[in-house]
Amino acid sequence: MLAGKRVVIFGGSSGMGKATAKSTLRDGAFTYILGRDRVKLEVAKEEILKEAGETSDAGRRLQIAEVDLTNEKSVQHFFNQYYEVILKPLNKLCNLLIL
């Protein structure tokens, strides 16, 4: 059902966000996990890809981006940088960020 779709998950480096990323990736979606901490995002990506297995094309479909939703400049930078690639063709948006 999600094969080839684009899914953006805010707060995707841990907890429900990371679980959602695993699920959408497993279902064939291009999955983008966003968060404030680049290191946590990198660790989450490694863990998700390890679980997906080496024979999977998950490495091509899983991307990370650092963005702080509490900072207007950070959000604007993200929007300017990723609009054409991620946001314009977006199919699903998951906000799992708890402030």
WOMO-V39774 format. One record per backbone hydrogen bond with DSSP energy under -1.0 kcal/mol. NH is the residue of the N-H (numbers start at 1). CO is the residue of the C=O. E is the energy in kcal/mol with one decimal. If there is no record, write none. Layout:
nh-><NH;NH>
co-><CO;CO>
e-><E;E>
This chain:
nh-><4;5;7;8;9;10;11;12;17;18;19;20;21;22;23;24;25;26;27;28;29;30;31;32;33;34;35;41;42;43;44;45;46;47;48;49;50;51;52;53;60;61;62;63;65;67;71;75;76;77;78;79;80;81;82;83;86;87;88;90;91;92;94;96>
co-><28;2;30;92;32;94;34;34;14;14;15;16;17;18;19;20;21;22;23;25;24;5;61;7;63;9;65;37;38;39;40;41;42;43;44;45;46;47;48;49;57;57;58;31;33;35;68;71;72;73;74;75;76;77;78;79;82;82;83;87;6;6;8;10>
e-><-2.3;-2.6;-2.8;-2.2;-3.0;-2.9;-1.9;-1.6;-1.0;-1.3;-2.2;-2.6;-2.3;-2.3;-2.1;-2.8;-2.3;-2.4;-1.7;-1.7;-2.5;-3.3;-2.6;-2.7;-2.6;-2.9;-1.5;-2.1;-2.4;-2.4;-2.5;-2.5;-2.3;-2.4;-2.7;-2.7;-2.4;-2.1;-1.8;-1.4;-1.3;-1.1;-1.6;-2.6;-1.9;-2.5;-2.0;-2.2;-2.5;-2.5;-2.4;-2.8;-2.8;-2.4;-2.7;-1.7;-3.1;-1.2;-3.2;-1.2;-2.1;-2.1;-3.2;-2.1>
